[in-house]
């Protein structure tokens, strides 16, 4: 498993929920209709716009698809070294 930092830019998020549709185990909408990052392994399930996730390759591919589905590119994915994997710079 590899670690990835997932961040939702709340200013860019328009609540389209495409990320929730593609990866409901990773994303949900909060009361403000903004995407938040879930982590079922975390003790603290507070709504947050950023989390570290440990994912298998197939789960990462699904995460990437959900980020790509965002119409405003509000989801950012970084590897353990801090390199931005998506959106590509």
mmCIF file as gemmi writes it, N, C-alpha and C atoms, coordinates in Angstrom:
data_model
loop_
_atom_site.group_PDB
_atom_site.id
_atom_site.type_symbol
_atom_site.label_atom_id
_atom_site.label_alt_id
_atom_site.label_comp_id
_atom_site.label_asym_id
_atom_site.label_entity_id
_atom_site.label_seq_id
_atom_site.pdbx_PDB_ins_code
_atom_site.Cartn_x
_atom_site.Cartn_y
_atom_site.Cartn_z
_atom_site.occupancy
_atom_site.B_iso_or_equiv
_atom_site.pdbx_formal_charge
_atom_site.auth_seq_id
_atom_site.auth_asym_id
_atom_site.pdbx_PDB_model_num
ATOM 1 N N . UNK Axp A 1 ? 0.841 -1.178 0 1 0 ? 1 A 1
ATOM 2 C CA . UNK Axp A 1 ? 0 0 0 1 0 ? 1 A 1
ATOM 3 C C . UNK Axp A 1 ? 0.888 1.244 0 1 0 ? 1 A 1
ATOM 4 N N . UNK Axp A 2 ? 0.375 2.258 -0.657 1 0 ? 2 A 1
ATOM 5 C CA . UNK Axp A 2 ? 1.096 3.521 -0.739 1 0 ? 2 A 1
ATOM 6 C C . UNK Axp A 2 ? 0.261 4.609 -0.072 1 0 ? 2 A 1
ATOM 7 N N . UNK Axp A 3 ? 0.945 5.645 0.405 1 0 ? 3 A 1
ATOM 8 C CA . UNK Axp A 3 ? 0.271 6.76 1.05 1 0 ? 3 A 1
ATOM 9 C C . UNK Axp A 3 ? 0.094 7.906 0.057 1 0 ? 3 A 1
ATOM 10 N N . UNK Axp A 4 ? -1.075 8.501 0.118 1 0 ? 4 A 1
ATOM 11 C CA . UNK Axp A 4 ? -1.397 9.656 -0.721 1 0 ? 4 A 1
ATOM 12 C C . UNK Axp A 4 ? -2.08 10.705 0.137 1 0 ? 4 A 1
ATOM 13 N N . UNK Axp A 5 ? -1.738 11.946 -0.127 1 0 ? 5 A 1
ATOM 14 C CA . UNK Axp A 5 ? -2.437 13.054 0.534 1 0 ? 5 A 1
ATOM 15 C C . UNK Axp A 5 ? -3.486 13.562 -0.44 1 0 ? 5 A 1
ATOM 16 N N . UNK Axp A 6 ? -4.723 13.591 0 1 0 ? 6 A 1
ATOM 17 C CA . UNK Axp A 6 ? -5.837 14.029 -0.836 1 0 ? 6 A 1
ATOM 18 C C . UNK Axp A 6 ? -6.371 15.321 -0.236 1 0 ? 6 A 1
ATOM 19 N N . UNK Axp A 7 ? -6.513 16.333 -1.081 1 0 ? 7 A 1
ATOM 20 C CA . UNK Axp A 7 ? -6.994 17.63 -0.61 1 0 ? 7 A 1
ATOM 21 C C . UNK Axp A 7 ? -8.081 18.143 -1.547 1 0 ? 7 A 1
ATOM 22 N N . UNK Axp A 8 ? -9.172 18.61 -0.966 1 0 ? 8 A 1
ATOM 23 C CA . UNK Axp A 8 ? -10.242 19.247 -1.72 1 0 ? 8 A 1
ATOM 24 C C . UNK Axp A 8 ? -10.133 20.748 -1.477 1 0 ? 8 A 1
ATOM 25 N N . UNK Axp A 9 ? -10.05 21.512 -2.553 1 0 ? 9 A 1
ATOM 26 C CA . UNK Axp A 9 ? -10.032 22.964 -2.437 1 0 ? 9 A 1
ATOM 27 C C . UNK Axp A 9 ? -11.481 23.421 -2.302 1 0 ? 9 A 1
ATOM 28 N N . UNK Axp A 10 ? -11.859 23.81 -1.09 1 0 ? 10 A 1
ATOM 29 C CA . UNK Axp A 10 ? -13.26 24.146 -0.825 1 0 ? 10 A 1
ATOM 30 C C . UNK Axp A 10 ? -13.724 25.359 -1.626 1 0 ? 10 A 1
ATOM 31 N N . UNK Axp A 11 ? -12.807 26.22 -2.024 1 0 ? 11 A 1
ATOM 32 C CA . UNK Axp A 11 ? -13.183 27.388 -2.831 1 0 ? 11 A 1
ATOM 33 C C . UNK Axp A 11 ? -13.498 27.002 -4.274 1 0 ? 11 A 1
ATOM 34 N N . UNK Axp A 12 ? -12.845 25.942 -4.765 1 0 ? 12 A 1
ATOM 35 C CA . UNK Axp A 12 ? -13.096 25.48 -6.135 1 0 ? 12 A 1
ATOM 36 C C . UNK Axp A 12 ? -14.284 24.527 -6.223 1 0 ? 12 A 1
ATOM 37 N N . UNK Axp A 13 ? -14.561 23.811 -5.146 1 0 ? 13 A 1
ATOM 38 C CA . UNK Axp A 13 ? -15.624 22.802 -5.153 1 0 ? 13 A 1
ATOM 39 C C . UNK Axp A 13 ? -16.992 23.463 -5.329 1 0 ? 13 A 1
ATOM 40 N N . UNK Axp A 14 ? -17.773 22.936 -6.284 1 0 ? 14 A 1
ATOM 41 C CA . UNK Axp A 14 ? -19.121 23.461 -6.533 1 0 ? 14 A 1
ATOM 42 C C . UNK Axp A 14 ? -20.2 22.456 -6.123 1 0 ? 14 A 1
ATOM 43 N N . UNK Axp A 15 ? -19.793 21.353 -5.513 1 0 ? 15 A 1
ATOM 44 C CA . UNK Axp A 15 ? -20.763 20.373 -5.037 1 0 ? 15 A 1
ATOM 45 C C . UNK Axp A 15 ? -21.4 19.545 -6.131 1 0 ? 15 A 1
ATOM 46 N N . UNK Axp A 16 ? -20.696 19.343 -7.226 1 0 ? 16 A 1
ATOM 47 C CA . UNK Axp A 16 ? -21.228 18.539 -8.33 1 0 ? 16 A 1
ATOM 48 C C . UNK Axp A 16 ? -21.409 17.075 -7.924 1 0 ? 16 A 1
ATOM 49 N N . UNK Axp A 17 ? -20.645 16.632 -6.94 1 0 ? 17 A 1
ATOM 50 C CA . UNK Axp A 17 ? -20.733 15.28 -6.362 1 0 ? 17 A 1
ATOM 51 C C . UNK Axp A 17 ? -20.283 14.17 -7.303 1 0 ? 17 A 1
ATOM 52 N N . UNK Axp A 18 ? -19.599 14.494 -8.38 1 0 ? 18 A 1
ATOM 53 C CA . UNK Axp A 18 ? -19.089 13.435 -9.251 1 0 ? 18 A 1
ATOM 54 C C . UNK Axp A 18 ? -18.05 12.6 -8.516 1 0 ? 18 A 1
ATOM 55 N N . UNK Axp A 19 ? -17.277 13.208 -7.635 1 0 ? 19 A 1
ATOM 56 C CA . UNK Axp A 19 ? -16.289 12.455 -6.853 1 0 ? 19 A 1
ATOM 57 C C . UNK Axp A 19 ? -16.978 11.461 -5.927 1 0 ? 19 A 1
ATOM 58 N N . UNK Axp A 20 ? -18.098 11.867 -5.355 1 0 ? 20 A 1
ATOM 59 C CA . UNK Axp A 20 ? -18.866 10.991 -4.462 1 0 ? 20 A 1
ATOM 60 C C . UNK Axp A 20 ? -19.434 9.818 -5.243 1 0 ? 20 A 1
ATOM 61 N N . UNK Axp A 21 ? -19.88 10.07 -6.459 1 0 ? 21 A 1
ATOM 62 C CA . UNK Axp A 21 ? -20.438 9.013 -7.3 1 0 ? 21 A 1
ATOM 63 C C . UNK Axp A 21 ? -19.369 7.981 -7.647 1 0 ? 21 A 1
ATOM 64 N N . UNK Axp A 22 ? -18.171 8.44 -7.994 1 0 ? 22 A 1
ATOM 65 C CA . UNK Axp A 22 ? -17.09 7.538 -8.405 1 0 ? 22 A 1
ATOM 66 C C . UNK Axp A 22 ? -16.442 6.86 -7.204 1 0 ? 22 A 1
ATOM 67 N N . UNK Axp A 23 ? -16.254 7.59 -6.107 1 0 ? 23 A 1
ATOM 68 C CA . UNK Axp A 23 ? -15.555 7.035 -4.941 1 0 ? 23 A 1
ATOM 69 C C . UNK Axp A 23 ? -16.291 7.381 -3.644 1 0 ? 23 A 1
ATOM 70 N N . UNK Axp A 24 ? -17.458 6.765 -3.413 1 0 ? 24 A 1
ATOM 71 C CA . UNK Axp A 24 ? -18.234 7.078 -2.209 1 0 ? 24 A 1
ATOM 72 C C . UNK Axp A 24 ? -17.55 6.644 -0.92 1 0 ? 24 A 1
ATOM 73 N N . UNK Axp A 25 ? -16.546 5.781 -1.028 1 0 ? 25 A 1
ATOM 74 C CA . UNK Axp A 25 ? -15.792 5.371 0.153 1 0 ? 25 A 1
ATOM 75 C C . UNK Axp A 25 ? -14.718 6.391 0.529 1 0 ? 25 A 1
ATOM 76 N N . UNK Axp A 26 ? -14.469 7.363 -0.357 1 0 ? 26 A 1
ATOM 77 C CA . UNK Axp A 26 ? -13.441 8.382 -0.111 1 0 ? 26 A 1
ATOM 78 C C . UNK Axp A 26 ? -14.04 9.77 0.067 1 0 ? 26 A 1
ATOM 79 N N . UNK Axp A 27 ? -15.118 10.067 -0.639 1 0 ? 27 A 1
ATOM 80 C CA . UNK Axp A 27 ? -15.687 11.412 -0.608 1 0 ? 27 A 1
ATOM 81 C C . UNK Axp A 27 ? -17.155 11.406 -0.176 1 0 ? 27 A 1
ATOM 82 N N . UNK Axp A 28 ? -17.55 12.508 0.443 1 0 ? 28 A 1
ATOM 83 C CA . UNK Axp A 28 ? -18.948 12.761 0.798 1 0 ? 28 A 1
ATOM 84 C C . UNK Axp A 28 ? -19.156 14.263 0.7 1 0 ? 28 A 1
ATOM 85 N N . UNK Axp A 29 ? -20.412 14.681 0.674 1 0 ? 29 A 1
ATOM 86 C CA . UNK Axp A 29 ? -20.715 16.109 0.694 1 0 ? 29 A 1
ATOM 87 C C . UNK Axp A 29 ? -21.072 16.513 2.114 1 0 ? 29 A 1
ATOM 88 N N . UNK Axp A 30 ? -20.584 17.677 2.53 1 0 ? 30 A 1
ATOM 89 C CA . UNK Axp A 30 ? -20.909 18.174 3.868 1 0 ? 30 A 1
ATOM 90 C C . UNK Axp A 30 ? -22.173 19.029 3.819 1 0 ? 30 A 1
ATOM 91 N N . UNK Axp A 31 ? -22.501 19.673 4.92 1 0 ? 31 A 1
ATOM 92 C CA . UNK Axp A 31 ? -23.713 20.489 5.013 1 0 ? 31 A 1
ATOM 93 C C . UNK Axp A 31 ? -23.692 21.699 4.092 1 0 ? 31 A 1
ATOM 94 N N . UNK Axp A 32 ? -22.487 22.099 3.688 1 0 ? 32 A 1
ATOM 95 C CA . UNK Axp A 32 ? -22.345 23.237 2.771 1 0 ? 32 A 1
ATOM 96 C C . UNK Axp A 32 ? -22.308 22.789 1.317 1 0 ? 32 A 1
ATOM 97 N N . UNK Axp A 33 ? -22.581 21.503 1.076 1 0 ? 33 A 1
ATOM 98 C CA . UNK Axp A 33 ? -22.561 20.914 -0.261 1 0 ? 33 A 1
ATOM 99 C C . UNK Axp A 33 ? -21.164 20.98 -0.889 1 0 ? 33 A 1
ATOM 100 N N . UNK Axp A 34 ? -20.15 20.802 -0.058 1 0 ? 34 A 1
ATOM 101 C CA . UNK Axp A 34 ? -18.761 20.748 -0.496 1 0 ? 34 A 1
ATOM 102 C C . UNK Axp A 34 ? -18.244 19.342 -0.241 1 0 ? 34 A 1
ATOM 103 N N . UNK Axp A 35 ? -17.352 18.874 -1.106 1 0 ? 35 A 1
ATOM 104 C CA . UNK Axp A 35 ? -16.776 17.544 -0.928 1 0 ? 35 A 1
ATOM 105 C C . UNK Axp A 35 ? -15.803 17.538 0.237 1 0 ? 35 A 1
ATOM 106 N N . UNK Axp A 36 ? -15.857 16.475 1.036 1 0 ? 36 A 1
ATOM 107 C CA . UNK Axp A 36 ? -14.903 16.245 2.113 1 0 ? 36 A 1
ATOM 108 C C . UNK Axp A 36 ? -14.303 14.865 1.918 1 0 ? 36 A 1
ATOM 109 N N . UNK Axp A 37 ? -13.112 14.674 2.484 1 0 ? 37 A 1
ATOM 110 C CA . UNK Axp A 37 ? -12.389 13.415 2.333 1 0 ? 37 A 1
ATOM 111 C C . UNK Axp A 37 ? -12.679 12.534 3.546 1 0 ? 37 A 1
ATOM 112 N N . UNK Axp A 38 ? -13.082 11.297 3.283 1 0 ? 38 A 1
ATOM 113 C CA . UNK Axp A 38 ? -13.36 10.32 4.335 1 0 ? 38 A 1
ATOM 114 C C . UNK Axp A 38 ? -12.161 9.398 4.511 1 0 ? 38 A 1
ATOM 115 N N . UNK Axp A 39 ? -12.066 8.802 5.681 1 0 ? 39 A 1
ATOM 116 C CA . UNK Axp A 39 ? -11.038 7.794 5.927 1 0 ? 39 A 1
ATOM 117 C C . UNK Axp A 39 ? -11.588 6.842 6.973 1 0 ? 39 A 1
ATOM 118 N N . UNK Axp A 40 ? -11.956 5.637 6.552 1 0 ? 40 A 1
ATOM 119 C CA . UNK Axp A 40 ? -12.577 4.698 7.484 1 0 ? 40 A 1
ATOM 120 C C . UNK Axp A 40 ? -11.588 4.131 8.491 1 0 ? 40 A 1
ATOM 121 N N . UNK Axp A 41 ? -10.297 4.389 8.304 1 0 ? 41 A 1
ATOM 122 C CA . UNK Axp A 41 ? -9.311 3.906 9.262 1 0 ? 41 A 1
ATOM 123 C C . UNK Axp A 41 ? -8.991 4.948 10.325 1 0 ? 41 A 1
ATOM 124 N N . UNK Axp A 42 ? -9.438 6.163 10.141 1 0 ? 42 A 1
ATOM 125 C CA . UNK Axp A 42 ? -9.129 7.234 11.091 1 0 ? 42 A 1
ATOM 126 C C . UNK Axp A 42 ? -10.068 7.163 12.29 1 0 ? 42 A 1
ATOM 127 N N . UNK Axp A 43 ? -9.524 7.408 13.47 1 0 ? 43 A 1
ATOM 128 C CA . UNK Axp A 43 ? -10.354 7.462 14.669 1 0 ? 43 A 1
ATOM 129 C C . UNK Axp A 43 ? -11.271 8.672 14.604 1 0 ? 43 A 1
ATOM 130 N N . UNK Axp A 44 ? -10.74 9.754 14.092 1 0 ? 44 A 1
ATOM 131 C CA . UNK Axp A 44 ? -11.467 11.017 14 1 0 ? 44 A 1
ATOM 132 C C . UNK Axp A 44 ? -12.16 11.074 12.64 1 0 ? 44 A 1
ATOM 133 N N . UNK Axp A 45 ? -13.47 10.982 12.634 1 0 ? 45 A 1
ATOM 134 C CA . UNK Axp A 45 ? -14.212 11.032 11.367 1 0 ? 45 A 1
ATOM 135 C C . UNK Axp A 45 ? -14.78 12.417 11.105 1 0 ? 45 A 1
ATOM 136 N N . UNK Axp A 46 ? -14.163 13.436 11.685 1 0 ? 46 A 1
ATOM 137 C CA . UNK Axp A 46 ? -14.617 14.807 11.459 1 0 ? 46 A 1
ATOM 138 C C . UNK Axp A 46 ? -14.497 15.128 9.976 1 0 ? 46 A 1
ATOM 139 N N . UNK Axp A 47 ? -15.38 16 9.525 1 0 ? 47 A 1
ATOM 140 C CA . UNK Axp A 47 ? -15.324 16.405 8.127 1 0 ? 47 A 1
ATOM 141 C C . UNK Axp A 47 ? -14.048 17.206 7.906 1 0 ? 47 A 1
ATOM 142 N N . UNK Axp A 48 ? -13.317 16.841 6.893 1 0 ? 48 A 1
ATOM 143 C CA . UNK Axp A 48 ? -12.071 17.531 6.606 1 0 ? 48 A 1
ATOM 144 C C . UNK Axp A 48 ? -11.851 17.586 5.105 1 0 ? 48 A 1
ATOM 145 N N . UNK Axp A 49 ? -11.144 18.601 4.684 1 0 ? 49 A 1
ATOM 146 C CA . UNK Axp A 49 ? -10.857 18.773 3.266 1 0 ? 49 A 1
ATOM 147 C C . UNK Axp A 49 ? -9.535 18.13 2.873 1 0 ? 49 A 1
ATOM 148 N N . UNK Axp A 50 ? -8.834 17.54 3.839 1 0 ? 50 A 1
ATOM 149 C CA . UNK Axp A 50 ? -7.529 16.96 3.529 1 0 ? 50 A 1
ATOM 150 C C . UNK Axp A 50 ? -7.24 15.791 4.453 1 0 ? 50 A 1
ATOM 151 N N . UNK Axp A 51 ? -6.729 14.697 3.878 1 0 ? 51 A 1
ATOM 152 C CA . UNK Axp A 51 ? -6.349 13.514 4.649 1 0 ? 51 A 1
ATOM 153 C C . UNK Axp A 51 ? -5.239 12.766 3.935 1 0 ? 51 A 1
ATOM 154 N N . UNK Axp A 52 ? -4.508 12.012 4.731 1 0 ? 52 A 1
ATOM 155 C CA . UNK Axp A 52 ? -3.582 11.018 4.195 1 0 ? 52 A 1
ATOM 156 C C . UNK Axp A 52 ? -4.34 9.705 4.104 1 0 ? 52 A 1
ATOM 157 N N . UNK Axp A 53 ? -4.233 9.024 2.975 1 0 ? 53 A 1
ATOM 158 C CA . UNK Axp A 53 ? -4.881 7.729 2.777 1 0 ? 53 A 1
ATOM 159 C C . UNK Axp A 53 ? -3.842 6.702 2.362 1 0 ? 53 A 1
ATOM 160 N N . UNK Axp A 54 ? -3.975 5.481 2.855 1 0 ? 54 A 1
ATOM 161 C CA . UNK Axp A 54 ? -3.145 4.367 2.406 1 0 ? 54 A 1
ATOM 162 C C . UNK Axp A 54 ? -3.992 3.54 1.457 1 0 ? 54 A 1
ATOM 163 N N . UNK Axp A 55 ? -3.521 3.417 0.218 1 0 ? 55 A 1
ATOM 164 C CA . UNK Axp A 55 ? -4.335 2.769 -0.815 1 0 ? 55 A 1
ATOM 165 C C . UNK Axp A 55 ? -3.55 1.738 -1.606 1 0 ? 55 A 1
ATOM 166 N N . UNK Axp A 56 ? -4.252 0.682 -1.998 1 0 ? 56 A 1
ATOM 167 C CA . UNK Axp A 56 ? -3.721 -0.278 -2.964 1 0 ? 56 A 1
ATOM 168 C C . UNK Axp A 56 ? -3.775 0.387 -4.34 1 0 ? 56 A 1
ATOM 169 N N . UNK Axp A 57 ? -3.098 -0.193 -5.317 1 0 ? 57 A 1
ATOM 170 C CA . UNK Axp A 57 ? -3.049 0.4 -6.658 1 0 ? 57 A 1
ATOM 171 C C . UNK Axp A 57 ? -4.433 0.576 -7.277 1 0 ? 57 A 1
ATOM 172 N N . UNK Axp A 58 ? -5.312 -0.428 -7.133 1 0 ? 58 A 1
ATOM 173 C CA . UNK Axp A 58 ? -6.636 -0.312 -7.743 1 0 ? 58 A 1
ATOM 174 C C . UNK Axp A 58 ? -7.477 0.767 -7.055 1 0 ? 58 A 1
ATOM 175 N N . UNK Axp A 59 ? -7.325 0.922 -5.744 1 0 ? 59 A 1
ATOM 176 C CA . UNK Axp A 59 ? -8.038 1.978 -5.026 1 0 ? 59 A 1
ATOM 177 C C . UNK Axp A 59 ? -7.5 3.347 -5.427 1 0 ? 59 A 1
ATOM 178 N N . UNK Axp A 60 ? -6.192 3.435 -5.684 1 0 ? 60 A 1
ATOM 179 C CA . UNK Axp A 60 ? -5.622 4.706 -6.147 1 0 ? 60 A 1
ATOM 180 C C . UNK Axp A 60 ? -6.19 5.059 -7.517 1 0 ? 60 A 1
ATOM 181 N N . UNK Axp A 61 ? -6.307 4.086 -8.393 1 0 ? 61 A 1
ATOM 182 C CA . UNK Axp A 61 ? -6.859 4.341 -9.735 1 0 ? 61 A 1
ATOM 183 C C . UNK Axp A 61 ? -8.281 4.888 -9.63 1 0 ? 61 A 1
ATOM 184 N N . UNK Axp A 62 ? -9.064 4.354 -8.708 1 0 ? 62 A 1
ATOM 185 C CA . UNK Axp A 62 ? -10.428 4.842 -8.504 1 0 ? 62 A 1
ATOM 186 C C . UNK Axp A 62 ? -10.416 6.265 -7.94 1 0 ? 62 A 1
ATOM 187 N N . UNK Axp A 63 ? -9.487 6.534 -7.024 1 0 ? 63 A 1
ATOM 188 C CA . UNK Axp A 63 ? -9.328 7.887 -6.486 1 0 ? 63 A 1
ATOM 189 C C . UNK Axp A 63 ? -8.982 8.859 -7.61 1 0 ? 63 A 1
ATOM 190 N N . UNK Axp A 64 ? -8.067 8.462 -8.47 1 0 ? 64 A 1
ATOM 191 C CA . UNK Axp A 64 ? -7.666 9.307 -9.598 1 0 ? 64 A 1
ATOM 192 C C . UNK Axp A 64 ? -8.845 9.563 -10.53 1 0 ? 64 A 1
ATOM 193 N N . UNK Axp A 65 ? -9.636 8.543 -10.817 1 0 ? 65 A 1
ATOM 194 C CA . UNK Axp A 65 ? -10.829 8.717 -11.659 1 0 ? 65 A 1
ATOM 195 C C . UNK Axp A 65 ? -11.81 9.704 -11.031 1 0 ? 65 A 1
ATOM 196 N N . UNK Axp A 66 ? -11.97 9.624 -9.718 1 0 ? 66 A 1
ATOM 197 C CA . UNK Axp A 66 ? -12.888 10.548 -9.057 1 0 ? 66 A 1
ATOM 198 C C . UNK Axp A 66 ? -12.37 11.977 -9.135 1 0 ? 66 A 1
ATOM 199 N N . UNK Axp A 67 ? -11.072 12.171 -8.979 1 0 ? 67 A 1
ATOM 200 C CA . UNK Axp A 67 ? -10.485 13.51 -9.101 1 0 ? 67 A 1
ATOM 201 C C . UNK Axp A 67 ? -10.631 14.035 -10.525 1 0 ? 67 A 1
ATOM 202 N N . UNK Axp A 68 ? -10.431 13.16 -11.487 1 0 ? 68 A 1
ATOM 203 C CA . UNK Axp A 68 ? -10.564 13.56 -12.891 1 0 ? 68 A 1
ATOM 204 C C . UNK Axp A 68 ? -11.999 13.896 -13.249 1 0 ? 68 A 1
ATOM 205 N N . UNK Axp A 69 ? -12.958 13.339 -12.526 1 0 ? 69 A 1
ATOM 206 C CA . UNK Axp A 69 ? -14.367 13.594 -12.829 1 0 ? 69 A 1
ATOM 207 C C . UNK Axp A 69 ? -14.833 14.955 -12.315 1 0 ? 69 A 1
ATOM 208 N N . UNK Axp A 70 ? -14.052 15.588 -11.473 1 0 ? 70 A 1
ATOM 209 C CA . UNK Axp A 70 ? -14.439 16.879 -10.898 1 0 ? 70 A 1
ATOM 210 C C . UNK Axp A 70 ? -14.405 17.962 -11.975 1 0 ? 70 A 1
ATOM 211 N N . UNK Axp A 71 ? -15.532 18.637 -12.217 1 0 ? 71 A 1
ATOM 212 C CA . UNK Axp A 71 ? -15.577 19.634 -13.296 1 0 ? 71 A 1
ATOM 213 C C . UNK Axp A 71 ? -14.72 20.872 -13.04 1 0 ? 71 A 1
ATOM 214 N N . UNK Axp A 72 ? -14.368 21.121 -11.778 1 0 ? 72 A 1
ATOM 215 C CA . UNK Axp A 72 ? -13.555 22.306 -11.472 1 0 ? 72 A 1
ATOM 216 C C . UNK Axp A 72 ? -12.133 21.949 -11.043 1 0 ? 72 A 1
ATOM 217 N N . UNK Axp A 73 ? -11.769 20.67 -11.123 1 0 ? 73 A 1
ATOM 218 C CA . UNK Axp A 73 ? -10.448 20.185 -10.704 1 0 ? 73 A 1
ATOM 219 C C . UNK Axp A 73 ? -10.125 20.643 -9.283 1 0 ? 73 A 1
ATOM 220 N N . UNK Axp A 74 ? -11.078 20.436 -8.389 1 0 ? 74 A 1
ATOM 221 C CA . UNK Axp A 74 ? -10.927 20.869 -6.999 1 0 ? 74 A 1
ATOM 222 C C . UNK Axp A 74 ? -10.234 19.84 -6.116 1 0 ? 74 A 1
ATOM 223 N N . UNK Axp A 75 ? -9.922 18.659 -6.669 1 0 ? 75 A 1
ATOM 224 C CA . UNK Axp A 75 ? -9.304 17.59 -5.888 1 0 ? 75 A 1
ATOM 225 C C . UNK Axp A 75 ? -7.839 17.466 -6.278 1 0 ? 75 A 1
ATOM 226 N N . UNK Axp A 76 ? -6.982 17.536 -5.272 1 0 ? 76 A 1
ATOM 227 C CA . UNK Axp A 76 ? -5.545 17.448 -5.484 1 0 ? 76 A 1
ATOM 228 C C . UNK Axp A 76 ? -5.027 16.188 -4.817 1 0 ? 76 A 1
ATOM 229 N N . UNK Axp A 77 ? -4.131 15.485 -5.506 1 0 ? 77 A 1
ATOM 230 C CA . UNK Axp A 77 ? -3.542 14.251 -4.989 1 0 ? 77 A 1
ATOM 231 C C . UNK Axp A 77 ? -2.022 14.414 -4.992 1 0 ? 77 A 1
ATOM 232 N N . UNK Axp A 78 ? -1.406 14.07 -3.845 1 0 ? 78 A 1
ATOM 233 C CA . UNK Axp A 78 ? 0.039 14.165 -3.691 1 0 ? 78 A 1
ATOM 234 C C . UNK Axp A 78 ? 0.584 12.815 -3.233 1 0 ? 78 A 1
ATOM 235 N N . UNK Axp A 79 ? 1.817 12.505 -3.629 1 0 ? 79 A 1
ATOM 236 C CA . UNK Axp A 79 ? 2.443 11.286 -3.131 1 0 ? 79 A 1
ATOM 237 C C . UNK Axp A 79 ? 3.151 11.583 -1.814 1 0 ? 79 A 1
ATOM 238 N N . UNK Axp A 80 ? 3.807 10.569 -1.24 1 0 ? 80 A 1
ATOM 239 C CA . UNK Axp A 80 ? 4.46 10.721 0.061 1 0 ? 80 A 1
ATOM 240 C C . UNK Axp A 80 ? 5.577 11.756 0.038 1 0 ? 80 A 1
ATOM 241 N N . UNK Axp A 81 ? 6.19 11.943 -1.125 1 0 ? 81 A 1
ATOM 242 C CA . UNK Axp A 81 ? 7.291 12.899 -1.251 1 0 ? 81 A 1
ATOM 243 C C . UNK Axp A 81 ? 6.782 14.327 -1.437 1 0 ? 81 A 1
ATOM 244 N N . UNK Axp A 82 ? 5.465 14.503 -1.513 1 0 ? 82 A 1
ATOM 245 C CA . UNK Axp A 82 ? 4.9 15.819 -1.661 1 0 ? 82 A 1
ATOM 246 C C . UNK Axp A 82 ? 4.709 16.267 -3.099 1 0 ? 82 A 1
ATOM 247 N N . UNK Axp A 83 ? 5.015 15.374 -4.046 1 0 ? 83 A 1
ATOM 248 C CA . UNK Axp A 83 ? 4.823 15.709 -5.461 1 0 ? 83 A 1
ATOM 249 C C . UNK Axp A 83 ? 3.339 15.688 -5.804 1 0 ? 83 A 1
ATOM 250 N N . UNK Axp A 84 ? 2.875 16.691 -6.515 1 0 ? 84 A 1
ATOM 251 C CA . UNK Axp A 84 ? 1.488 16.74 -6.933 1 0 ? 84 A 1
ATOM 252 C C . UNK Axp A 84 ? 1.301 15.798 -8.116 1 0 ? 84 A 1
ATOM 253 N N . UNK Axp A 85 ? 0.457 14.785 -7.925 1 0 ? 85 A 1
ATOM 254 C CA . UNK Axp A 85 ? 0.182 13.804 -8.976 1 0 ? 85 A 1
ATOM 255 C C . UNK Axp A 85 ? -0.999 14.225 -9.846 1 0 ? 85 A 1
ATOM 256 N N . UNK Axp A 86 ? -1.963 14.912 -9.24 1 0 ? 86 A 1
ATOM 257 C CA . UNK Axp A 86 ? -3.133 15.392 -9.974 1 0 ? 86 A 1
ATOM 258 C C . UNK Axp A 86 ? -3.653 16.641 -9.309 1 0 ? 86 A 1
ATOM 259 N N . UNK Axp A 87 ? -4.104 17.619 -10.084 1 0 ? 87 A 1
ATOM 260 C CA . UNK Axp A 87 ? -3.912 17.738 -11.532 1 0 ? 87 A 1
ATOM 261 C C . UNK Axp A 87 ? -2.439 17.928 -11.852 1 0 ? 87 A 1
ATOM 262 N N . UNK Axp A 88 ? -2.065 17.431 -13 1 0 ? 88 A 1
ATOM 263 C CA . UNK Axp A 88 ? -0.677 17.537 -13.397 1 0 ? 88 A 1
ATOM 264 C C . UNK Axp A 88 ? -0.304 18.992 -13.583 1 0 ? 88 A 1
ATOM 265 N N . UNK Axp A 89 ? 0.877 19.325 -13.146 1 0 ? 89 A 1
ATOM 266 C CA . UNK Axp A 89 ? 1.32 20.714 -13.232 1 0 ? 89 A 1
ATOM 267 C C . UNK Axp A 89 ? 2.015 20.984 -14.555 1 0 ? 89 A 1
